[in-house]
Amino acid sequence: MSKQKIGNFIKFRKGFTLIELLVLISIIGFLAVASIVAFNVARMKSRDAIRSSNTSTITRALAMYLQEANIGYPVSTGECLSGTAGSGLTLKNAKVLLAVPADPLWPVSVPSPLPTATPPYTTDSDGFCYYYVGSTTQFQLYYFLESNSKSGSAGPNLRTQ
């Protein structure tokens, strides 16, 4: 409230000044932007945690398949793991993997360009699946992380055996 002196009397005006309203709106806007940024970072980290867990699950399934099949890892020249075809179906049929995990953001997108054996594995950032390349003695599992974490750095990552 502001006061205005009229003669010997002081008259109070009700309401806020334009400056006070603008300051309040800018503070609310700043808090909204800060909370949205923090929420998006938390979502990225949670998706990366899911990806790390999924790659660990796939790696354990491949190790169990190696022990039970006695013929080596499933052979593949490169494919997105899925439960409907290829190495993912092989792991599922061998009952070492109940369901083939899918990337939480890009469940079926094939990386483009395809990964190579040497870094950088791929430069694709708009779609990535769990990309498997395997021979009977070793495998490579490519996956994409959105942020730096204990699981790897942001961008394409590789697990091998």
Secondary structure as the mmCIF struct_conf table of DSSP 4:
data_model
#
loop_
_struct_conf.conf_type_id
_struct_conf.id
_struct_conf.beg_label_comp_id
_struct_conf.beg_label_asym_id
_struct_conf.beg_label_seq_id
_struct_conf.end_label_comp_id
_struct_conf.end_label_asym_id
_struct_conf.end_label_seq_id
STRN STRN1 SER A 2 ILE A 6
TURN_TY1_P TURN_TY1_P1 GLY A 7 ASN A 8
STRN STRN2 PHE A 9 ARG A 13
HELX_LH_PP_P HELX_LH_PP_P1 LYS A 14 LYS A 14
BEND BEND1 GLY A 15 GLY A 15
HELX_RH_AL_P HELX_RH_AL_P1 LEU A 18 ALA A 69
BEND BEND2 ASN A 70 ILE A 71
BEND BEND3 TYR A 73 TYR A 73
HELX_LH_PP_P HELX_LH_PP_P2 PRO A 74 VAL A 75
STRN STRN3 SER A 76 CYS A 80
BEND BEND4 GLY A 83 ALA A 85
HELX_RH_AL_P HELX_RH_AL_P2 GLY A 86 ASN A 93
TURN_TY1_P TURN_TY1_P2 ALA A 94 LYS A 95
BEND BEND5 VAL A 96 VAL A 96
BEND BEND6 LEU A 98 ALA A 99
BEND BEND7 PRO A 104 LEU A 105
BEND BEND8 PRO A 107 VAL A 108
HELX_LH_PP_P HELX_LH_PP_P3 SER A 109 PRO A 111
BEND BEND9 SER A 112 PRO A 113
HELX_LH_PP_P HELX_LH_PP_P4 LEU A 114 PRO A 115
BEND BEND10 ALA A 117 PRO A 120
BEND BEND11 ASP A 126 ASP A 126
STRN STRN4 TYR A 131 GLY A 134
BEND BEND12 THR A 136 THR A 137
STRN STRN5 PHE A 139 LEU A 145
BEND BEND13 GLU A 146 SER A 147
STRN STRN6 SER A 149 SER A 149
TURN_TY1_P TURN_TY1_P3 LYS A 150 SER A 151
STRN STRN7 GLY A 152 GLY A 152
BEND BEND14 ALA A 154 ALA A 154
STRN STRN8 GLY A 155 THR A 160
#
